Amino acid sequence: LTLVLKYFIHIVSNDKKELKKIVYIYLLYILLHSYFLIDTYAYLIQGVRNDFFTLVDVSGHQRSASFLVMNFIFMSALFIHIRLLSHDKFKKIIFLSSMILYVNMLIAIILSQLIGSNNGAVTITGILFLTILIQISLSFKEHSYILFKYNLKPQSLFFGLASRKLYASMFILLVSFILCASLVMFFITIDLSTFRLFGSVTGHISSVTSRIELLSNFLVQFNVSPIFGNIIVDRLTTGDGTYVHSTIASLLTHLGLIGFFIFMLYIILSFKELYRGKQYLFVTNGLRIYSTLLFMGVFLIAFTSVFFTWHPLWFLFGCIFPALYIENGTRK
């Protein structure tokens, strides 16, 4: 996916006429996506429980939720690429595309709750907030000027000129969200306790409680093979599926310290590559900000709630990190 997106930037940068075609293709794609998403919701809503906003049978819900998350990671990344490449062109079409994308994400959040996935709902909500945040920050002319002129580094996201506009955008977004949520709650009576994110199904332990209980298994599993790990350590010790639901913890128990260090080395090298180069600064800087914040959000969820093989996490790596290859002993 990274290669496709980089090739996409290269084509558009050399021929601006291609961008208009891509903008319209994206609009068509997202309209078709809306149709299938709404059709899926209309079908699934017929099987919802009376006492709780979830399907009667939610077996295999994590795979469906993972697919939704990966889908919107790609759709959001593609939209941000288009928004940065177009800059101030095709404003109406891009605005329309963004509104349709946001509605799609809201439907996907509801679908995630419908199939019983809190991870899916939280992750897609984060992607929605980040996409809106980037769009708001790009509306500041001063921020656009910074992206054009300076080669941003990781620390620029937290300290410096670029970070100020990001914080301002976050404030605007949070205030807008609180106002909109308050209006919705005022005019429409919604019992939040019927949603899995805010309550728990009668007779079932909540996902948060179950994850906390599994933390005690970490030392038992890690002590089996601290250096190399053991991919079936949970089966050998505390039972199938009783691993700690944390990417870092499960890396240590199942792949050991060696696997953990290889993983961290990959992350460090990938970020070094992400912040190399000074071509197309406006687009490159915008993508750096977006990719870094997206990584932080998704990785936080992975760190606190999922096994290291969680599909969206590795999909994210392929989508936002530059490809590496060696030519004549030199990293390219």
DRENVEXFI-622470 format. One line per 4 residues: number of its first residue (from 1); their letters; for each residue x, y, z of N, C-alpha, C. Coordinates in steps of 0.2 Angstrom, whole numbers, plus 5000, padded with zeros to 4 digits. Layout:
N
NUM = A = X/Y/Z/X/Y/Z/X/Y/Z; ...
END
This chain:
332
1 = LTLV = 5004/4994/5000/5000/5000/5000/5004/5006/5000; 5010/5006/5004/5014/5012/5004/5017/5013/4997; 5019/5008/4993/5022/5009/4987/5016/5012/4982; 5010/5009/4983/5005/5012/4979/5004/5019/4980
5 = LKYF = 5003/5021/4986/5002/5028/4988/5008/5033/4986; 5014/5030/4987/5020/5034/4985/5020/5035/4977; 5018/5030/4973/5018/5030/4966/5012/5035/4964; 5007/5035/4968/5001/5040/4967/5004/5047/4968
9 = IHIV = 5008/5049/4973/5011/5055/4974/5015/5057/4968; 5019/5052/4966/5024/5054/4960/5020/5056/4954; 5015/5052/4952/5011/5053/4946/5008/5060/4946; 5004/5061/4952/5001/5068/4953/5006/5074/4953
13 = SNDK = 5011/5073/4956/5016/5078/4956/5019/5080/4949; 5019/5075/4945/5022/5076/4938/5016/5078/4933; 5010/5077/4935/5005/5078/4930/4999/5080/4934; 4997/5086/4936/4992/5089/4940/4985/5087/4937
17 = KELK = 4985/5086/4930/4978/5084/4927/4976/5077/4930; 4980/5073/4932/4979/5066/4935/4975/5067/4941; 4976/5072/4945/4973/5073/4952/4966/5073/4951; 4963/5077/4946/4956/5078/4945/4953/5071/4944
21 = KIVY = 4956/5067/4940/4953/5060/4939/4952/5056/4946; 4958/5057/4950/4958/5053/4956/4953/5056/4961; 4952/5062/4961/4947/5065/4966/4940/5062/4964; 4939/5062/4958/4932/5060/4956/4931/5052/4957
25 = IYLL = 4937/5049/4956/4937/5041/4957/4935/5040/4964; 4939/5044/4968/4938/5043/4976/4931/5044/4978; 4928/5050/4975/4921/5051/4977/4916/5046/4975; 4917/5043/4969/4913/5037/4966/4914/5031/4971
29 = YILL = 4920/5030/4973/4922/5024/4977/4918/5025/4984; 4919/5031/4987/4916/5032/4993/4908/5032/4993; 4905/5034/4987/4898/5033/4987/4896/5026/4986; 4899/5022/4983/4898/5015/4982/4899/5011/4989
33 = HSYF = 4904/5014/4992/4906/5011/4999/4900/5013/5004; 4897/5019/5003/4891/5021/5007/4885/5016/5006; 4884/5015/5000/4878/5010/4998/4879/5003/5002; 4885/5000/5001/4886/4994/5004/4886/4994/5012
37 = LIDT = 4888/4999/5014/4889/5000/5022/4882/5001/5025; 4878/5005/5021/4871/5006/5024/4867/5000/5023; 4868/4996/5017/4864/4990/5016/4866/4985/5021; 4872/4984/5023/4874/4980/5028/4871/4981/5035
41 = YAYL = 4871/4988/5036/4868/4990/5043/4860/4988/5043; 4857/4989/5037/4850/4988/5037/4848/4981/5038; 4853/4976/5035/4852/4969/5036/4853/4967/5043; 4859/4969/5046/4861/4967/5053/4856/4970/5058
45 = IQGV = 4853/4976/5057/4849/4979/5063/4843/4975/5064; 4841/4970/5059/4835/4966/5061/4836/4961/5066; 4843/4959/5067/4844/4954/5072/4847/4957/5079; 4845/4963/5080/4848/4966/5086/4844/4964/5092
49 = RNDF = 4847/4963/5098/4843/4961/5104/4839/4967/5107; 4834/4965/5111/4829/4970/5113/4832/4974/5119; 4836/4970/5123/4839/4973/5129/4846/4976/5129; 4849/4975/5123/4856/4977/5122/4857/4979/5115
53 = FTLV = 4861/4984/5113/4862/4986/5106/4868/4981/5103; 4866/4975/5102/4871/4970/5099/4867/4965/5096; 4870/4961/5092/4867/4956/5088/4866/4950/5093; 4861/4946/5092/4859/4940/5096/4865/4935/5096
57 = DVSG = 4868/4934/5090/4874/4930/5089/4880/4934/5086; 4885/4935/5090/4891/4940/5088/4897/4936/5088; 4897/4929/5087/4903/4925/5086/4907/4928/5080; 4913/4928/5081/4918/4930/5076/4918/4938/5075
61 = HQRS = 4916/4941/5080/4915/4949/5078/4922/4952/5078; 4927/4950/5081/4933/4953/5080/4936/4953/5073; 4935/4948/5069/4938/4948/5062/4934/4953/5058; 4927/4954/5059/4923/4959/5055/4925/4966/5057
65 = ASFL = 4926/4967/5064/4929/4973/5066/4936/4975/5064; 4940/4970/5063/4947/4972/5061/4946/4974/5053; 4942/4970/5050/4941/4972/5043/4939/4979/5042; 4934/4981/5046/4931/4988/5046/4937/4993/5048
69 = VMNF = 4941/4992/5053/4946/4996/5055/4951/4997/5049; 4954/4991/5046/4958/4992/5040/4955/4995/5035; 4949/4994/5033/4946/4998/5028/4946/5005/5029; 4945/5008/5035/4945/5015/5036/4952/5018/5037
73 = IFMS = 4956/5014/5039/4963/5016/5039/4965/5018/5032; 4964/5014/5027/4966/5015/5020/4962/5021/5017; 4955/5021/5019/4951/5026/5016/4953/5033/5019; 4955/5033/5025/4957/5040/5028/4964/5042/5025
77 = ALFI = 4968/5037/5025/4975/5038/5022/4975/5041/5015; 4970/5038/5011/4970/5040/5004/4966/5047/5003; 4962/5048/5008/4958/5055/5008/4964/5060/5010; 4968/5059/5015/4973/5064/5017/4978/5065/5011
81 = HIRL = 4980/5060/5008/4984/5060/5002/4981/5065/4997; 4975/5064/4995/4971/5068/4990/4971/5075/4993; 4969/5076/4999/4968/5083/5002/4975/5087/5002; 4980/5084/5003/4987/5087/5003/4989/5088/4996
85 = LSHD = 4988/5084/4992/4990/5085/4985/4986/5090/4981; 4980/5091/4983/4975/5095/4980/4976/5102/4982; 4978/5103/4989/4980/5109/4992/4973/5113/4992; 4973/5118/4988/4967/5123/4988/4963/5122/4982
89 = KFKK = 4964/5116/4978/4960/5115/4972/4954/5110/4974; 4949/5110/4970/4943/5105/4970/4940/5105/4977; 4939/5111/4980/4937/5112/4987/4930/5109/4988; 4926/5110/4983/4919/5107/4984/4918/5100/4984
93 = IIFL = 4922/5097/4979/4922/5090/4979/4925/5086/4985; 4931/5089/4987/4934/5086/4992/4930/5087/4999; 4927/5093/5000/4923/5094/5005/4917/5089/5005; 4914/5088/5000/4909/5083/4999/4911/5076/5001
97 = SSMI = 4917/5074/4998/4920/5067/5000/4921/5066/5007; 4924/5072/5010/4925/5071/5017/4919/5070/5021; 4913/5074/5020/4907/5073/5023/4905/5066/5023; 4905/5063/5017/4903/5056/5015/4907/5051/5019
101 = LYVN = 4914/5053/5019/4918/5048/5023/4917/5048/5030; 4915/5054/5033/4914/5055/5040/4907/5051/5042; 4902/5052/5038/4896/5048/5039/4897/5041/5039; 4901/5038/5034/4903/5031/5033/4906/5029/5040
105 = MLIA = 4911/5033/5043/4914/5031/5049/4909/5031/5055; 4904/5035/5055/4899/5035/5060/4895/5029/5060; 4893/5027/5054/4890/5021/5053/4894/5015/5055; 4900/5015/5053/4905/5009/5055/4906/5009/5063
109 = IILS = 4906/5015/5066/4906/5014/5073/4900/5011/5076; 4894/5013/5074/4888/5009/5076/4888/5002/5074; 4890/5000/5068/4891/4993/5066/4896/4989/5071; 4901/4993/5073/4906/4989/5078/4902/4988/5084
113 = QLIG = 4898/4992/5087/4895/4991/5093/4889/4985/5092; 4886/4985/5086/4881/4980/5084/4884/4973/5084; 4890/4973/5082/4893/4966/5082/4898/4965/5088; 4897/4969/5093/4900/4968/5099/4908/4970/5100
117 = SNNG = 4910/4974/5096/4917/4976/5096/4919/4983/5099; 4921/4983/5105/4923/4990/5107/4930/4992/5104; 4934/4988/5103/4940/4990/5099/4939/4993/5093; 4935/4990/5089/4933/4993/5082/4930/4999/5083
121 = AVTI = 4925/5000/5088/4922/5007/5089/4927/5012/5091; 4931/5011/5095/4936/5016/5098/4941/5017/5093; 4944/5012/5089/4949/5014/5084/4946/5018/5078; 4940/5016/5076/4937/5020/5070/4935/5027/5073
125 = TGIL = 4933/5028/5079/4932/5035/5082/4938/5039/5082; 4944/5035/5084/4950/5039/5083/4952/5041/5076; 4951/5037/5072/4953/5038/5065/4949/5044/5062; 4942/5044/5064/4938/5049/5062/4940/5056/5065
129 = FLTI = 4942/5056/5072/4944/5062/5075/4951/5065/5071; 4955/5060/5070/4962/5062/5067/4961/5065/5060; 4956/5062/5056/4955/5064/5049/4952/5071/5049; 4947/5072/5054/4945/5079/5055/4950/5084/5057
133 = LIQI = 4954/5082/5062/4959/5086/5065/4964/5089/5059; 4966/5084/5055/4971/5086/5050/4967/5091/5045; 4961/5090/5044/4958/5094/5039/4957/5101/5042; 4955/5101/5048/4955/5108/5052/4961/5112/5052
137 = SLSF = 4967/5108/5054/4973/5111/5054/4976/5114/5047; 4974/5110/5042/4976/5113/5035/4972/5119/5033; 4967/5121/5037/4963/5127/5035/4966/5133/5038; 4971/5132/5042/4975/5138/5045/4981/5139/5039
141 = KEHS = 4980/5145/5037/4985/5147/5032/4993/5147/5035; 4993/5149/5041/5000/5149/5044/5003/5142/5044; 4998/5137/5046/5000/5130/5046/5002/5128/5039; 4999/5129/5034/5000/5127/5027/5007/5130/5026
145 = YILF = 5009/5136/5028/5015/5140/5026/5021/5136/5030; 5020/5134/5036/5025/5130/5040/5026/5123/5036; 5021/5120/5034/5022/5114/5030/5026/5114/5024; 5025/5120/5020/5028/5122/5014/5035/5123/5015
149 = KYNL = 5037/5127/5021/5044/5129/5022/5049/5125/5025; 5046/5122/5031/5051/5118/5035/5050/5110/5034; 5056/5107/5035/5057/5100/5035/5055/5098/5042; 5049/5096/5044/5047/5094/5051/5051/5088/5053
153 = KPQS = 5052/5088/5060/5055/5082/5064/5049/5080/5069; 5050/5074/5072/5045/5071/5076/5044/5076/5082; 5049/5079/5085/5047/5084/5090/5043/5089/5088; 5043/5091/5082/5039/5097/5079/5031/5096/5081
157 = LFFG = 5029/5089/5082/5022/5088/5083/5020/5090/5090; 5025/5090/5095/5024/5092/5102/5026/5099/5104; 5032/5101/5101/5035/5107/5102/5036/5111/5096; 5034/5117/5095/5036/5121/5089/5030/5124/5086
161 = LASR = 5031/5127/5080/5026/5131/5077/5020/5126/5074; 5022/5120/5072/5017/5116/5069/5012/5113/5075; 5015/5112/5081/5011/5109/5086/5006/5114/5089; 5007/5121/5088/5002/5126/5090/4996/5125/5087
165 = KLYA = 4996/5124/5080/4990/5124/5076/4987/5117/5077; 4991/5112/5078/4988/5106/5080/4984/5106/5086; 4986/5109/5092/4983/5110/5098/4977/5114/5097; 4977/5120/5093/4971/5124/5092/4966/5120/5088
169 = SMFI = 4968/5116/5083/4963/5112/5080/4960/5107/5084; 4964/5104/5089/4961/5099/5094/4956/5102/5098; 4957/5108/5100/4953/5112/5105/4946/5113/5101; 4947/5116/5095/4941/5117/5091/4937/5111/5090
173 = LLVS = 4940/5105/5088/4937/5099/5087/4933/5096/5093; 4936/5097/5099/4933/5094/5105/4927/5099/5107; 4928/5105/5107/4922/5110/5108/4916/5108/5104; 4918/5107/5097/4913/5106/5092/4909/5099/5094
177 = FILC = 4913/5094/5096/4911/5087/5097/4906/5088/5103; 4908/5091/5109/4904/5092/5115/4898/5095/5113; 4898/5101/5109/4892/5104/5108/4887/5100/5103; 4890/5096/5098/4886/5092/5094/4883/5086/5098
181 = ASLV = 4887/5083/5103/4884/5078/5107/4879/5080/5112; 4880/5086/5114/4875/5089/5119/4868/5090/5115; 4868/5093/5109/4862/5094/5105/4859/5087/5104; 4863/5082/5102/4860/5076/5100/4856/5073/5106
185 = MFFI = 4860/5073/5112/4857/5070/5118/4851/5074/5120; 4851/5080/5119/4845/5084/5121/4839/5083/5117; 4840/5082/5110/4834/5081/5106/4832/5074/5105; 4837/5069/5106/4835/5062/5105/4837/5058/5112
189 = TIDL = 4833/5055/5114/4834/5051/5120/4838/5044/5118; 4844/5044/5121/4848/5038/5119/4850/5035/5126; 4849/5029/5127/4851/5025/5133/4858/5022/5132; 4863/5026/5134/4870/5024/5132/4872/5017/5136
193 = STFR = 4868/5015/5141/4870/5009/5144/4868/5003/5140; 4864/5004/5135/4863/4998/5130/4868/4997/5125; 4873/5002/5125/4879/5001/5120/4884/4997/5124; 4887/4992/5121/4893/4988/5124/4898/4992/5126
197 = LFGS = 4900/4998/5123/4905/5002/5125/4904/5005/5132; 4898/5006/5134/4896/5010/5140/4893/5005/5146; 4892/4999/5144/4889/4994/5148/4891/4987/5147; 4888/4982/5150/4890/4975/5148/4884/4971/5148
201 = VTGH = 4885/4966/5144/4879/4961/5143/4878/4957/5149; 4871/4957/5151/4870/4953/5157/4872/4946/5157; 4876/4944/5162/4878/4937/5162/4885/4937/5159; 4888/4942/5156/4895/4942/5153/4899/4947/5157
205 = ISSV = 4906/4945/5158/4911/4949/5160/4913/4954/5155; 4914/4961/5157/4915/4966/5152/4922/4964/5150; 4924/4967/5144/4930/4966/5140/4936/4969/5145; 4935/4975/5148/4940/4978/5152/4942/4974/5158
209 = TSRI = 4936/4971/5161/4937/4967/5167/4941/4960/5165; 4940/4957/5160/4943/4951/5158/4950/4952/5156; 4952/4958/5153/4959/4960/5151/4963/4961/5157; 4960/4964/5162/4964/4966/5169/4965/4959/5172
213 = ELLS = 4960/4955/5172/4961/4948/5176/4967/4944/5172; 4968/4945/5166/4973/4941/5162/4980/4944/5163; 4981/4950/5166/4987/4953/5167/4992/4948/5172; 4989/4945/5176/4992/4941/5181/4996/4935/5178
217 = NFLV = 4994/4933/5171/4997/4928/5168/5003/4930/5164; 5005/4936/5164/5011/4938/5161/5018/4935/5163; 5019/4935/5170/5025/4933/5172/5025/4925/5172; 5020/4922/5173/5019/4914/5172/5022/4912/5165
221 = QFNV = 5019/4916/5160/5021/4914/5153/5027/4917/5151; 5029/4923/5153/5036/4925/5151/5042/4921/5154; 5041/4919/5160/5046/4915/5163/5048/4908/5160; 5043/4906/5155/5044/4899/5152/5050/4900/5147
225 = SPIF = 5051/4905/5143/5056/4906/5139/5057/4914/5137; 5061/4917/5142/5062/4925/5142/5065/4927/5135; 5070/4923/5133/5075/4925/5128/5071/4924/5121; 5069/4918/5119/5066/4917/5113/5058/4916/5113
229 = GNII = 5055/4916/5119/5048/4916/5119/5046/4909/5117; 5039/4908/5117/5036/4902/5115/5029/4903/5112; 5028/4902/5106/5022/4904/5102/5016/4901/5105; 5016/4895/5108/5010/4892/5111/5011/4892/5119
233 = VDRL = 5014/4897/5122/5015/4897/5129/5009/4897/5133; 5004/4901/5130/4997/4901/5134/4994/4894/5135; 4995/4890/5129/4992/4883/5129/4996/4879/5134; 5002/4880/5135/5007/4876/5139/5006/4878/5146
237 = TTGD = 5004/4884/5148/5004/4886/5155/4996/4887/5158; 4994/4893/5156/4987/4895/5159/4981/4893/5155; 4982/4891/5149/4976/4889/5144/4976/4893/5138; 4973/4890/5133/4972/4893/5126/4968/4900/5127
241 = GTYV = 4971/4905/5124/4968/4911/5124/4969/4915/5130; 4973/4913/5135/4973/4917/5141/4979/4921/5141; 4982/4923/5136/4988/4928/5135/4986/4935/5137; 4990/4939/5139/4989/4946/5141/4987/4949/5134
245 = HSTI = 4982/4953/5135/4979/4957/5129/4983/4963/5128; 4989/4963/5126/4993/4969/5125/4999/4967/5120; 5000/4971/5115/5005/4969/5110/5012/4968/5113; 5014/4973/5117/5020/4973/5120/5021/4966/5124
249 = ASLL = 5016/4965/5129/5016/4960/5133/5016/4953/5130; 5012/4953/5124/5012/4946/5121/5018/4945/5116; 5021/4951/5114/5027/4950/5111/5033/4947/5115; 5033/4949/5121/5038/4947/5126/5037/4939/5128
253 = THLG = 5030/4937/5129/5029/4931/5131/5029/4926/5125; 5027/4928/5119/5027/4923/5114/5033/4923/5109; 5037/4929/5109/5043/4929/5104/5049/4931/5108; 5048/4932/5115/5054/4933/5119/5057/4940/5118
257 = LIGF = 5063/4941/5122/5066/4948/5121/5069/4949/5114; 5071/4944/5111/5074/4944/5104/5068/4947/5099; 5063/4944/5099/5057/4946/5095/5055/4953/5097; 5055/4955/5103/5053/4961/5105/5058/4967/5103
261 = FIFM = 5064/4965/5103/5069/4970/5101/5069/4971/5093; 5068/4965/5089/5067/4965/5082/5061/4970/5080; 5056/4969/5084/5050/4973/5083/5051/4980/5084; 5054/4982/5089/5056/4989/5091/5061/4992/5086
265 = LYII = 5066/4988/5084/5070/4990/5079/5067/4992/5072; 5062/4988/5070/5058/4989/5064/5054/4996/5065; 5051/4997/5071/5048/5004/5072/5052/5010/5072; 5058/5009/5075/5063/5015/5075/5066/5016/5068
269 = LSFK = 5068/5011/5064/5070/5012/5057/5065/5015/5053; 5058/5013/5054/5053/5015/5050/5052/5022/5051; 5052/5025/5057/5051/5032/5058/5057/5036/5056; 5063/5033/5056/5069/5037/5053/5068/5038/5046
273 = ELYR = 5065/5033/5042/5064/5033/5035/5058/5038/5034; 5053/5038/5038/5047/5042/5037/5049/5050/5037; 5054/5051/5041/5056/5058/5042/5063/5060/5038; 5064/5056/5033/5070/5057/5029/5067/5061/5022
277 = GKQY = 5071/5064/5019/5069/5067/5012/5066/5074/5013; 5067/5078/5008/5064/5085/5008/5060/5087/5002; 5058/5081/4998/5054/5083/4992/5047/5084/4994; 5043/5088/4990/5036/5089/4991/5035/5091/4998
281 = LFVT = 5038/5096/5001/5038/5097/5008/5031/5097/5011; 5026/5101/5007/5019/5101/5010/5016/5095/5011; 5016/5091/5006/5013/5084/5006/5017/5079/5011; 5024/5079/5010/5028/5075/5015/5027/5077/5022
285 = NGLR = 5027/5083/5024/5026/5085/5031/5019/5084/5033; 5014/5085/5029/5007/5083/5031/5006/5076/5032; 5009/5072/5028/5009/5064/5029/5013/5062/5035; 5018/5066/5037/5022/5064/5043/5018/5065/5049
289 = IYST = 5014/5071/5049/5010/5072/5055/5004/5067/5056; 5001/5066/5050/4995/5061/5050/4998/5054/5052; 5003/5052/5049/5005/5045/5050/5008/5044/5057; 5011/5049/5060/5014/5049/5067/5008/5048/5072
293 = LLFM = 5003/5053/5071/4997/5053/5076/4993/5047/5075; 4992/5044/5069/4988/5038/5068/4992/5032/5071; 4998/5032/5070/5002/5027/5073/5001/5027/5081; 5002/5033/5084/5001/5033/5091/4995/5031/5094
297 = GVFL = 4989/5033/5090/4983/5031/5092/4981/5024/5092; 4983/5021/5086/4982/5014/5085/4986/5009/5089; 4993/5012/5090/4997/5008/5094/4995/5008/5102; 4992/5014/5104/4990/5014/5111/4984/5009/5112
301 = IAFT = 4980/5008/5107/4975/5003/5108/4978/4996/5108; 4983/4995/5103/4986/4988/5103/4990/4987/5109; 4993/4992/5112/4997/4991/5118/4992/4989/5124; 4986/4991/5124/4982/4990/5130/4976/4985/5129
305 = SVFF = 4976/4982/5123/4970/4978/5122/4970/4972/5118; 4976/4971/5114/4975/4966/5108/4982/4962/5108; 4982/4956/5105/4987/4952/5104/4992/4955/5099; 4998/4953/5098/5003/4956/5094/5001/4955/5086
309 = TWHP = 4997/4950/5085/4996/4948/5078/4989/4952/5076; 4987/4957/5079/4981/4960/5077/4982/4963/5070; 4978/4961/5066/4978/4963/5059/4979/4970/5057; 4975/4975/5060/4975/4982/5059/4982/4985/5060
313 = LWFL = 4985/4982/5065/4992/4985/5067/4997/4984/5062; 4997/4978/5059/5002/4977/5054/5000/4980/5047; 4993/4980/5046/4991/4984/5040/4993/4991/5040; 4992/4994/5046/4994/5001/5047/5002/5002/5046
317 = FGCI = 5006/4997/5048/5013/4998/5046/5014/4998/5039; 5011/4994/5035/5012/4994/5028/5009/5000/5025; 5004/5003/5028/5001/5009/5025/5004/5015/5026; 5007/5016/5032/5010/5023/5033/5018/5023/5033
321 = FPAL = 5021/5017/5034/5028/5017/5034/5031/5017/5027; 5037/5020/5025/5040/5020/5019/5043/5013/5018; 5043/5011/5012/5047/5004/5010/5054/5005/5011; 5058/5000/5013/5065/5000/5013/5068/4995/5008
325 = YIEN = 5073/4997/5005/5077/4992/5001/5084/4994/5001; 5088/4989/5000/5096/4990/4999/5098/4989/4992; 5102/4994/4990/5105/4994/4984/5112/4996/4984; 5117/4991/4982/5124/4992/4983/5126/4994/4990
329 = GTRK = 5123/4991/4995/5125/4992/5001/5122/4998/5005; 5118/5002/5001/5115/5008/5003/5108/5008/5004; 5105/5010/5010/5098/5010/5011/5095/5015/5007; 5089/5014/5004/5086/5018/5000/5079/5020/5002
END
